Amino acid sequence: MSVRAVKPDVDEVTAALTEDGFALVERFIDAGRAAEVRKELTDVLKNTPEGRNDFEGFSTRRIYALFAKTRAFDDLATHPLLLGVLDRVLGESYQLSAPVGIEIGPGEKAQVLHTDDSIYPIPRPHQELVLNTMWALDDFTEANGATRIVPGSHKWVQQRPDENTETLMAEMPAGSVLFFVGSVFHGGGANNTDTPRFGTILEYVAGWLRPQENHVIAVPPEVVRNLPKRLQELLGYNIHPPFVGYVDGRHPRWSLERGKEAES
Ligand SMILES: O=C(O)CCC(=O)C(=O)O
């Protein structure tokens, strides 16, 4: 069975996330834009190694430090629909956690079903800590490794997936985006075709938790300095009120401004 789509509307996406743990918006970007981004990242993939363990996938390539390597997601990471849903799911303060391009290669096996928030030692049930989005840059199909998702599993407390657990396949045309909360079980699918499946996750986490990737080191300050202010904030140049994340007692934006003065 595959996933039913919702309209690109904050209320609709949030309602589906609350009910099912995920929401699919089809063709959020048009096919031309998806192809352009795909092409740009295909060049980056040429210098990207395959995974080092079962979780990353030995036939899967992952582009980490994404915002150091491409400008293709700058506007998407701060799109009003995305920020509107984030405001509702994570509240006033959140940041990027794991922005990663994921190319599942031919022959890859299905990734273990997992939740994105299980890296934080906080017992279930708890408030949502993480919101993830998977941007399809190829058509995602059951055969080529569409993301698998366990509907409603964000409400599980003790239950864990086993061999009888039913999964839905997030089959979607290129340009679509799948939203899913950090507490829902999901995983990359097996790729039984002879062509790769490429998508990118933009994963966000509450402002008071440590993000998976340390963007302040991963993305050079001279790159961050030229990005839009909201994106700078999402890359760690922000505080969670009243002062989590300060730098020398001040808002971290100050460190970028100070660096700019030193350069001029
Ligand atoms: O590639 C996918 O479809 C999902 C990947 C994933 O969930 C992960 O790597 O944490």
The ligand as a MOL file (V3000), in Angstrom:
LIG
                    3D

  0  0  0     0  0            999 V3000
M  V30 BEGIN CTAB
M  V30 COUNTS 10 9 0 0 0
M  V30 BEGIN ATOM
M  V30 1 O 16.5470 7.1480 2.6360 0
M  V30 2 C 15.4560 7.0290 3.1930 0
M  V30 3 O 14.4120 6.8040 2.5810 0
M  V30 4 C 15.3440 7.1470 4.6990 0
M  V30 5 C 16.6840 7.2000 5.3710 0
M  V30 6 C 16.6130 7.2870 6.8530 0
M  V30 7 O 15.5770 7.2090 7.4600 0
M  V30 8 C 17.8500 7.5010 7.6120 0
M  V30 9 O 18.9420 7.3240 7.0650 0
M  V30 10 O 17.7550 7.8120 8.8360 0
M  V30 END ATOM
M  V30 BEGIN BOND
M  V30 1 2 1 2
M  V30 2 1 2 3
M  V30 3 1 2 4
M  V30 4 1 4 5
M  V30 5 1 5 6
M  V30 6 2 6 7
M  V30 7 1 6 8
M  V30 8 2 8 9
M  V30 9 1 8 10
M  V30 END BOND
M  V30 END CTAB
M  END
